[in-house]
Amino acid sequence: MDTARPNTPDDTLVLDRTTGAAEEPGPAPLGDTLPVEVGAEGPVRRKGEWPTVGDWLLALASLAVLVYPLADIESFRDRGSGAALSELDVIAGIGLTLLLLEAVRRTVGAVLSIICAIFLAYAYYGAMLPVDWTIGHRGLDLDQIVSQLYTGTEGFFGVPLQVAASYIILFTVYGAVLDYSGASRFFIDLSFSAFRRSRAAPGRTVTTAGFLLGTVSGSGVATTVSLGSVAWPVLRRAGYPREPAGGILAAAGIGAILSPPTLGAAAFIIAEVMRVSYLQVLIYATIPTILYYLGILLAIEIDSRRFGTHAVRVDTPGVGRLLLRFGYHFSSLILIVVLMAMDRSAFQSVVIATAVAFALSFLDPAHRMGPRRIGRALAKGTLEVLPVTAVCAAAGIIVGVITQTGLGLNLSSIIVDFAAGNLILTTVMAAVAVMLLGLAVPVTASFIIAAVIIAPALTALGVGQAEAYMFIFYYAVLSEVSPPTALSAVAASAITGGNTYRTMMMTWRYTLPAFLVPFAFVLTPHGQALLGQGPFGTVLAMTAVSAVAVAALAMATGGLAGAPERLLAAVAAVLLLFLEPVPIVAGLAVLAVAAAVHLIRRRSVPA
């Protein structure tokens, strides 16, 4: 099925009426959230403490600079198309910039605000850079910067914010409604009930629960915390040490951003930038998600033997009984995919699914969505979306500066030239750059920045657009489990009481396939098969080869085999992920040697 939408003649992404979203970028979405971000999200306020006078003044100021353009929106848009700005336009634009930087500082921390300030300084003082520097430019005056960011369509009110307003808010509210209707409890109980008897059952349970909880929460840290409070006691009773248990929790939690049908916020931006449906992005993510969880499950199987874990009895009803009683929670999730397959927009699909989840909640007296629960769900969804809208608007500063100064093309050329046109070196540099970005800023922001700077470097070397964006998406997400920050791993170590650094390294080990599989997207034309593109036979064959590569990685990183076998398995995994005939044959041969060496070693050990 072709889910692509035709490109608009203009370079600016504009949503149309068929999506149910806003027709043109504008200040209204930010007007709904910015006053709350600067007014209610005080940086040092204790829970339940009222906003200060200063907070109220900031909230009123943010309303003023966002209501101002709405007073005469047509004239405002004309000025964004090149008409001269008034003095009041410049003052309002500068004011909104400062307020937005403060909102970002309050919601996600100071690092992104500092990065935005650096880009603004680059835009204004670019002429002071040495003339022989590739990134130098003529410099922009205040009118030009305000025109780009405030009155234009590629700044504050550009694609990222419109995606947040049109899709992310609704999907976040849907997740909150699903959570308050009892779905989270059902998913955890179902996972514990499904795996009862084997020594690897506790680890499998946590992984499955993480996947299911990911349909409710698009946050890796939130899923890790929700899962950890229930699952850590079970893992402890099963015999898992603190650090491996934390690694499992964090790896399962980060799957929330990688797993359909509710991927992270960056996935919606991929859909809009590529002019494809959200369903198409879900298709792109399906096989990599399967490989991701396969890698975790195989590592858990190895560790269950390594640590001598055992089955744990958990007092939950049987699978059949749970499905009969609460299986309706899957209905709205399935409905989203079905509606999008029927060419309904993601906007329409999630609205209908939210209504269905609300109606079905009345089947469970303990979780009926009465006025109080509805209020809590809406409050939860609103609080979760505040950082996202702030980040998306702030990312507009970076995108606007990059576009207006030509920095994106210059940096892409620098990357390609430095790598001497070598695709492997370019992809390694791209992966490192995206991960470094992710250490400093949230996933959504790191994806947006990388999409305008790094993606062109990949496409310039022949990588397809879908492959380039999905490569960047995965590395932006994986920054949450990458040392030295690894937010999901930090959250997991806080729950288990384990050493933070060792928990990070265990998380990295469990998620290793997710670090290597994206290279298969871009290093060979066959990589598109892992995104569900191409003939069915090719997709099936490349998926099978990649699954073997993931198994080899599990063998290489596990602690059961000896060093020679593990080294051979690592080499085999890398060869297999090239997805070309000669490397595949070589990889299978090396893996066979590794398996043979391991079997010989085991038989030579006295019983």
C-alpha positions in Angstrom: 0.0 0.0 0.0 1.4 3.4 -0.9 1.0 5.6 2.1 2.9 8.5 0.7 1.3 11.9 0.4 2.3 14.2 -2.5 4.8 16.9 -1.9 3.6 20.5 -1.6 5.3 22.9 -4.0 6.6 24.9 -1.2 9.6 23.7 0.9 7.8 24.5 4.1 5.8 21.7 5.5 2.2 22.8 5.8 -0.5 20.5 7.2 -3.8 20.4 5.4 -7.4 20.0 6.3 -7.4 16.2 5.5 -5.2 15.6 8.5 -7.5 17.5 10.8 -4.6 19.6 11.8 -3.8 23.3 11.5 -3.6 24.6 7.9 -0.6 26.8 8.5 1.9 27.2 11.2 0.9 29.8 13.7 1.3 30.9 17.3 -1.9 29.4 18.8 -0.4 26.0 19.8 2.5 27.7 21.7 0.0 30.1 23.3 -1.7 27.1 24.9 1.4 25.8 26.6 4.0 28.6 27.0 2.2 30.5 29.8 2.0 27.2 31.8 5.6 26.4 31.1 6.9 29.7 32.5 4.2 30.2 35.0 3.5 26.8 36.6 6.8 25.1 36.0 9.0 27.0 38.5 12.6 25.7 38.5 12.8 25.4 42.3 9.2 25.2 43.3 8.1 22.4 45.7 5.1 20.3 44.9 1.9 22.1 45.6 3.6 25.5 46.0 1.8 28.3 44.1 3.5 30.4 41.4 5.3 33.5 42.4 4.5 37.1 41.2 7.4 36.8 38.8 5.9 33.6 37.4 2.6 35.2 36.8 4.3 38.2 35.1 6.2 35.8 32.8 2.9 34.0 32.0 1.2 37.3 31.1 4.1 38.4 29.0 4.1 35.1 27.1 0.4 35.5 26.4 1.0 39.1 25.2 3.7 38.2 22.6 1.6 35.2 21.3 -1.8 37.0 21.2 -0.2 40.0 19.5 0.1 38.3 16.1 -3.4 36.7 16.4 -4.9 40.2 16.5 -4.2 40.5 12.7 -3.0 37.1 11.6 -3.1 37.8 7.9 -0.9 40.9 8.2 1.4 38.9 10.5 1.8 36.2 7.8 2.4 38.8 5.1 5.3 40.1 7.2 6.6 36.6 7.5 6.6 36.4 3.7 9.1 39.3 3.4 7.2 42.5 4.3 9.0 44.9 6.5 8.7 44.3 10.2 7.4 47.0 12.6 9.3 47.9 15.8 6.7 46.1 17.8 7.2 43.0 15.8 10.9 43.0 16.7 10.2 43.7 20.4 7.6 40.9 20.5 9.9 38.5 18.7 12.8 39.1 21.0 10.5 38.8 24.0 9.2 35.4 22.8 12.7 34.2 22.2 13.7 35.0 25.8 10.5 33.5 27.2 11.0 30.3 25.3 14.5 29.9 26.4 13.3 30.3 30.0 10.5 27.8 29.4 13.0 25.2 28.1 15.2 25.8 31.1 12.4 25.2 33.4 11.0 22.1 31.7 14.0 20.2 30.4 17.1 21.9 31.8 19.5 24.7 30.9 21.6 22.8 28.3 19.2 23.1 25.4 18.6 26.8 26.3 22.4 27.4 26.1 22.6 25.6 22.8 19.8 27.7 21.4 21.6 30.9 22.6 24.8 29.7 20.9 23.0 29.3 17.6 21.4 32.8 18.0 24.9 34.3 18.7 26.2 32.5 15.6 23.4 34.0 13.5 24.1 37.5 14.7 27.9 37.5 14.9 28.6 35.1 11.9 30.3 37.9 10.0 33.0 38.0 12.7 34.2 34.5 12.0 37.3 34.1 9.9 36.5 34.3 6.1 38.2 31.0 5.4 36.0 29.1 7.8 33.4 27.1 6.0 30.7 27.9 8.5 31.2 31.7 8.3 28.4 33.9 6.9 27.5 37.6 6.5 25.7 37.8 9.8 22.0 38.6 10.3 20.5 41.6 11.9 17.7 41.5 14.5 15.0 42.1 11.8 16.2 39.2 9.8 16.4 36.9 12.8 13.0 37.9 14.1 11.5 37.5 10.6 12.9 34.0 10.3 11.9 32.8 13.8 8.8 34.8 14.8 6.9 35.8 11.6 8.3 33.1 9.3 7.2 29.4 9.0 10.6 27.8 9.8 11.2 29.1 13.3 9.1 28.9 16.5 5.9 27.9 14.6 7.5 25.5 12.1 7.1 21.8 11.5 8.2 20.5 15.0 5.7 22.6 16.9 2.9 21.9 14.4 3.5 18.1 14.8 3.4 18.5 18.6 0.1 20.4 18.3 -1.5 18.1 15.8 -0.3 14.6 16.9 1.9 14.4 19.9 -0.5 16.1 22.3 -3.4 13.8 21.2 -1.3 10.6 21.4 0.0 11.7 24.9 -3.6 12.2 26.1 -4.6 8.9 24.5 -1.8 7.2 26.5 -3.0 8.9 29.7 -6.6 7.8 29.1 -5.4 4.2 28.4 -3.3 4.3 31.6 -6.1 5.6 33.8 -8.6 3.1 32.3 -6.5 0.3 33.8 -4.5 -0.8 30.8 -1.0 -0.5 32.5 -2.0 -2.8 35.3 -3.5 -5.3 32.8 -0.3 -5.3 30.7 1.9 -6.0 33.7 -0.4 -8.7 35.0 -0.6 -10.3 31.6 3.2 -10.4 31.2 3.7 -11.9 34.7 1.0 -14.5 33.9 2.4 -15.5 30.5 5.8 -16.5 31.8 5.7 -18.5 35.0 7.9 -21.6 35.0 11.3 -21.3 33.3 14.4 -19.7 34.9 14.4 -17.0 32.3 10.7 -16.2 32.9 11.2 -13.1 35.2 13.4 -11.5 32.6 11.0 -12.3 29.7 8.2 -11.0 31.8 9.9 -7.6 32.3 10.7 -7.3 28.6 7.2 -8.1 27.5 5.7 -5.8 30.1 8.1 -3.0 28.9 6.9 -3.5 25.3 3.2 -3.4 26.3 3.7 -0.4 28.6 5.4 1.4 25.7 1.9 1.6 24.1 0.8 3.7 27.0 3.9 5.8 27.5 6.3 7.2 24.8 9.0 7.9 27.4 11.8 5.5 28.1 12.4 6.9 31.6 8.7 6.9 32.5 8.3 3.3 31.4 11.4 2.2 33.3 10.1 3.8 36.5 6.6 2.4 36.1 7.9 -1.0 35.3 10.7 -1.0 37.9 8.5 -0.4 40.9 6.6 -3.7 40.2 9.3 -5.8 38.5 12.4 -5.2 40.6 11.1 -7.3 43.6 10.4 -10.2 41.2 13.8 -9.9 39.6 15.4 -9.8 43.0 13.6 -12.9 44.1 14.6 -14.7 40.9 18.3 -14.2 41.8 19.3 -11.3 39.5 22.0 -9.0 40.8 21.1 -5.3 41.1 23.0 -4.1 38.0 21.8 -6.7 35.5 18.2 -6.2 36.8 18.6 -2.5 36.3 19.9 -3.1 32.8 16.9 -5.2 31.9 14.5 -2.6 33.3 16.2 0.2 31.4 16.4 -1.8 28.1 12.8 -2.7 28.4 11.9 0.9 29.2 13.7 2.4 26.2 11.7 0.1 24.0 8.7 2.4 24.6 10.2 5.0 22.2 11.1 2.3 19.6 8.0 0.2 19.6 4.8 0.7 17.5 2.1 1.8 17.6 3.0 4.8 19.8 6.6 5.7 18.9 8.4 8.7 20.3 7.7 12.3 19.2 10.4 12.2 16.6 8.5 9.5 14.6 5.7 12.0 13.9 8.3 14.5 12.7 9.7 11.8 10.4 6.2 11.3 8.9 5.8 15.0 8.2 9.2 15.7 6.9 9.1 12.7 4.5 5.5 13.4 3.5 4.5 9.9 4.4 1.7 8.6 6.7 2.4 7.8 10.3 1.5 4.2 9.4 4.4 4.1 7.0 6.7 5.1 9.8 5.2 2.3 11.9 6.1 -0.1 9.1 9.7 1.2 9.0 10.0 0.5 12.8 8.4 -3.0 12.9 11.3 -5.2 12.0 14.0 -3.2 13.9 11.7 -3.5 17.0 11.4 -7.2 16.6 15.2 -7.5 16.4 15.6 -5.2 19.4 13.5 -7.4 21.6 15.0 -10.5 20.2 18.4 -9.3 21.3 17.2 -8.6 24.8 15.4 -11.9 25.2 18.5 -13.8 24.0 20.7 -11.9 26.4 18.3 -12.8 29.2 18.4 -16.5 28.3 22.2 -16.4 28.6 22.1 -14.4 31.8 19.6 -16.7 33.4 22.2 -19.5 33.2 25.1 -17.2 34.0 23.5 -15.9 37.3 21.7 -19.2 38.1 18.2 -17.5 38.3 15.1 -19.4 38.9 11.3 -19.1 38.3 9.3 -17.0 40.7 5.7 -17.6 41.5 3.6 -14.4 41.0 0.0 -14.4 42.2 -1.9 -13.4 39.1 -4.9 -14.9 37.2 -4.2 -17.1 34.2 -3.6 -15.7 30.7 -6.9 -16.8 29.4 -8.8 -15.4 32.3 -7.0 -12.0 32.0 -7.6 -11.8 28.3 -11.3 -12.6 28.7 -11.8 -10.1 31.4 -9.5 -7.2 30.3 -8.4 -8.0 26.8 -10.5 -5.2 25.5 -7.6 -2.9 26.4 -6.0 -4.0 23.1 -9.0 -2.8 21.1 -8.0 0.8 20.9 -4.4 0.0 20.0 -5.5 -2.3 17.2 -8.0 0.3 16.1 -5.4 2.9 15.5 -3.5 0.7 13.1 -6.6 -0.5 11.4 -7.9 3.1 10.9 -4.6 4.3 9.5 -4.5 1.2 7.2 -7.9 2.4 5.9 -6.3 5.8 5.0 -7.6 7.7 8.0 -5.1 10.2 9.3 -3.2 9.7 12.5 -5.1 12.6 13.9 -8.5 11.1 13.2 -7.3 7.6 14.3 -6.1 8.7 17.7 -9.2 10.7 18.4 -11.4 7.8 17.7 -9.2 5.4 19.7 -9.2 7.7 22.7 -13.0 7.8 22.6 -13.1 4.0 22.4 -10.7 3.6 25.3 -12.9 6.0 27.3 -16.0 4.0 26.5 -14.4 0.7 27.3 -13.2 1.9 30.7 -16.8 1.4 31.9 -16.4 -2.3 31.6 -14.1 -2.2 34.7 -15.8 -0.6 37.7 -12.5 0.1 39.4 -11.2 2.2 36.4 -14.3 3.9 35.0 -13.4 7.2 33.5 -15.6 9.4 35.6 -15.1 13.2 35.8 -12.3 12.8 38.4 -10.3 10.2 36.3 -10.9 12.2 33.1 -9.5 15.3 34.9 -6.4 13.3 36.1 -5.8 11.8 32.7 -6.0 15.2 31.0 -3.7 16.7 33.6 -1.2 13.9 33.2 -1.3 14.2 29.4 -0.8 18.0 29.6 2.1 17.8 32.0 3.8 15.2 29.8 3.4 17.3 26.7 4.7 20.6 28.2 8.4 19.6 27.8 7.7 18.3 24.3 6.2 21.6 23.0 8.9 23.6 24.6 11.6 21.5 23.0 9.8 21.5 19.6 9.5 25.3 19.6 13.1 25.7 20.8 14.3 23.3 18.1 12.7 25.8 15.7 15.3 28.3 16.7 18.1 25.9 15.7 16.4 24.9 12.5 15.6 28.5 11.6 19.2 29.6 12.1 20.6 26.6 10.2 18.3 27.2 7.3 18.8 31.0 7.1 22.6 30.8 7.4 23.2 27.7 5.2 24.9 26.1 8.2 23.3 22.7 7.5 24.7 22.3 4.0 28.1 23.5 5.2 28.3 21.1 8.0 27.1 18.2 5.8 29.8 19.0 3.3 32.4 19.1 6.2 31.3 15.6 7.3 31.4 14.2 3.8 34.8 15.8 3.1 36.3 14.7 6.4 35.2 11.1 5.7 36.6 11.4 2.2 33.3 10.2 0.8 33.6 6.9 2.6 30.1 5.7 3.6 31.2 3.6 6.6 33.2 6.4 8.1 30.4 8.9 7.5 27.9 6.7 9.2 30.2 6.1 12.2 30.7 9.9 12.5 26.9 10.4 12.1 26.2 7.9 14.9 28.7 9.5 17.3 27.4 13.0 16.5 23.8 12.1 17.1 24.6 10.3 20.4 26.7 13.3 21.6 23.7 15.6 20.8 21.5 13.2 22.7 23.7 13.5 25.8 23.0 17.2 25.9 19.4 17.6 24.7 16.2 15.6 24.7 15.6 12.9 22.1 13.2 15.1 20.0 15.6 18.0 19.9 18.6 15.8 19.0 16.7 14.2 16.2 15.5 17.5 14.7 19.0 19.0 14.8 20.6 15.9 13.3 17.9 15.7 10.6 18.9 19.1 9.2 22.7 18.7 9.6 23.5 15.0 9.4 20.8 13.5 7.2 22.0 15.5 4.1 25.5 14.1 4.6 24.1 10.5 4.4 21.8 11.2 1.5 24.6 12.9 -0.4 26.4 9.5 -0.4 23.4 7.7 -1.8 21.5 6.6 1.4 17.7 6.7 1.0 15.7 9.3 2.9 13.9 6.8 5.0 17.0 4.9 5.9 18.8 8.1 6.8 16.0 9.4 9.0 15.5 6.1 10.8 19.2 5.7 11.4 19.2 9.1 13.1 16.0 8.3 15.0 17.5 5.2 16.5 20.7 6.9 17.6 18.8 9.8 19.0 16.7 7.4 21.1 19.7 5.3 22.2 21.2 8.4 23.8 18.9 7.6 26.8 20.9 4.4 27.4 24.3 5.7 26.5 26.9 6.5 29.1 27.7 8.8 30.7 24.2 10.2 31.1 21.9 7.2 30.2 18.8 8.6 31.9 16.8 5.3 31.7 19.7 3.4 33.3 20.1 6.1 36.0 16.4 5.7 36.8 16.8 1.9 36.9 19.8 2.0 39.2 17.9 4.3 41.6 15.1 1.7 41.8 17.4 -1.4 42.2 20.0 0.4 44.4 22.8 -0.8 42.0 26.0 0.9 40.9 24.9 3.5 38.3 27.9 3.0 36.0 27.7 -0.8 36.0 23.9 -0.5 35.4 24.6 1.7 32.4 27.1 -0.8 31.0 24.6 -3.7 31.5 21.9 -1.6 29.7 24.3 -1.0 26.9 25.0 -4.7 26.6 21.3 -5.6 26.5 20.6 -2.9 23.8 23.7 -3.5 21.7 21.7 -4.9 18.7 19.9 -1.5 18.5 23.3 0.2 18.2 24.4 -2.0 15.3 21.3 -2.9 13.3 20.8 0.7 12.1 24.1 0.5 10.3 22.5 -2.2 8.1 19.9 0.4 7.0 22.5 2.6 5.4 25.5 0.5 4.4 23.8 -1.6 1.7 20.7 -1.3 -0.6 19.4 -4.4 1.0 19.1 -2.5 4.3 15.8 -1.0 3.2 14.3 -4.5 3.6 14.7 -4.1 7.4 12.4 -1.1 7.0 9.8 -3.3 5.3 10.6 -2.0 1.9 11.0 -4.2 -1.2 9.9 -7.7 -2.3 8.5 -9.8 0.5 11.0 -12.6 -0.1 13.9 -10.1 0.3 12.4 -8.6 3.5 12.0 -12.1 5.0 15.5 -13.2 4.0 17.2 -10.0 5.3 15.2 -10.2 8.5 16.3 -13.8 9.1 20.0 -12.9 8.4 19.7 -9.9 10.8 18.1 -12.2 13.5 21.1 -14.5 13.2 23.4 -11.5 13.5 21.6 -10.5 16.7 22.0 -14.0 18.1 25.7 -13.8 17.3 25.9 -10.5 19.2 24.1 -12.1 22.2 26.7 -14.8 22.1 29.6 -12.3 21.8 28.4 -10.2 24.8 27.3 -13.1 27.0 29.4 -14.5 29.7 29.0 -18.2 29.0 31.3 -18.7 25.9 35.1 -18.3 26.0 36.9 -15.3 24.7 37.8 -16.9 21.3 34.2 -17.9 20.5 32.9 -14.5 21.6 35.4 -12.7 19.4 34.5 -14.9 16.4 30.8 -14.3 17.1 31.3 -10.6 17.1 33.1 -10.7 13.8 30.3 -12.9 12.4 27.6 -10.4 13.6 29.4 -7.5 11.9 29.8 -9.4 8.6 26.2 -10.5 8.6 24.9 -7.0 9.1 26.4 -6.0 5.7 23.5 -7.9 4.2 25.4 -8.8 1.0 25.9 -12.3 -0.3 29.7 -12.6 0.3 29.7 -11.1 3.8 26.6 -13.2 4.7 28.4 -16.5 3.7 31.6 -15.4 5.4 29.6 -14.4 8.6 27.8 -17.7 8.7 31.0 -19.6 8.3 32.7 -17.7 11.1 29.7 -18.2 13.3 29.7 -21.9 12.6 33.4 -22.0 13.7 32.5 -20.1 16.9 29.7 -22.6 17.7 32.0 -25.5 17.0 34.8 -24.2 19.2 32.2 -23.6 22.0 30.8 -27.1 21.7 34.3 -28.7 21.7 35.2 -26.6 24.8 32.1 -27.7 26.6 32.7 -31.4 25.9 36.3 -31.1 27.0 35.3 -29.8 30.4 34.8 -32.6 33.0 31.2 -33.1 34.1 
